[in-house]
Amino acid sequence: MNRLQEIELCELNEMPPQEKQIFIIKDMDGLNWVLRKINAANAKLNEIKSLADAERERINAWEKKESTGLISDITFFEQKVFEYHSHVLSNDPKQKSIVTPYGRVRSITSEAQPERLDDEALFNYVVANQLPYVEVNTSRKLQWGELKKTLQVVQQGNESIVVDSYGQVVPGVTVKPQSTTFKVEVDD
């Protein structure tokens, strides 16, 4: 912002609010006066925005620097909590949650279930077996959610496979193994 723009803003700030309300542009001089004030106000806005952006960048850099170590510590300690809870679960499978005065740890175990691996092979299987899990609008679409409800995971030797309700192996599907996830909830 240059010195002339500063003068324009000072003039504008000294103008009483009542005078601003009744101001009317009557001629080219009035229009020029208003455009100078707008130009000065825009210059000041750009200056404010530039300063704010620079400060935001500095604050963001500071936040990142200060947070990095803490996030690393949290991740490290959450892993230790998961290891401990996994150990507790191996001794007592019913201990799905552990509560302390500072928070709780929960475990969620999902069963082995079918997971789509090859959509094309799976789609061809459904069409070839005339299963009702294909949407027909302008294009055909597999209704995976409905089909998945009819599939089962079974053991065949040392391997888990996915079969349909007739015991037929379903191509394009793999077994997502049973897994346990942990969640740490710390009280504020």
Sequence and secondary structure as in RCSB ss.txt:
>XXXX:A:sequence
MNRLQEIELCELNEMPPQEKQIFIIKDMDGLNWVLRKINAANAKLNEIKSLADAERERINAWEKKESTGLISDIT
FFEQKVFEYHSHVLSNDPKQKSIVTPYGRVRSITSEAQPERLDDEALFNYVVANQLPYVEVNTSRKLQWGELKKT
LQVVQQGNESIVVDSYGQVVPGVTVKPQSTTFKVEVDD
>XXXX:A:secstr
  HHHHHHHHHHHHS HHHHHH    SHHHHHHHHHHHHHHHHHHHHHHHHHHHHHHHHHHHHHHHHHHHHHHHH
HHHHHHHHHHHHHHHH TT  EEEETTEEEEEEEE  EEEES HHHHHHHHHHTT S EEESSSEEE HHHHHHH
 EEEEETTEEEEE TTS B TTEEEE  EEEEEEEE  
